Amino acid sequence: MSIQGVFNTGVTKQTSIWVSASFVQFSALIVCLIAWVVTGRQSNFGALLRIDNKYMLLGGVFGAFITYTVIKSVDILGPAQANMFIITAQLIIAYLIELFGLCGSEKVPFEWRKALGLALVIAGIVVFEWSRNPAK
């Protein structure tokens, strides 16, 4: 994700965010189609019509939004800081999904160790920021 974010931000600086994001999604489509053909086509695209929970098909929409936010974040914050915030947000959201059993995931009980782990990650961001701006 770090390298992709830097590459996508570089392309955006020479085109636009939506041209860059479109190219990212299009090139990912091509790679996925090639991989599908090379690996033996275990399924077909008709299987998408039989998905039980149709909202699960919104993954690509989220992917486009994620591509946009990564490009903007890397451009504004730089690669290291952007990735810290992105990964932290992903951890928090993933834990909330597990806690509440959202999107078809198995519900897990709250654990203080996991909450402490998230707090340590957030503390790491504070330390990283403090080391960048020691006068604050």
Secondary structure, DSSP 8 states (H G I E B T S, - for coil): -HHHHHHHHHHHHHS-HHHHHHHHHHHHHHHHHHHHHHTT--S-GGGGGG-SSGGGGGHHHHHHHHHHHHHHHHHHH-HHHHHHHHHHHHHHHHHHHHHHTGGG-------HHHHHHHHHHHHHHHHHHHHH-TT-
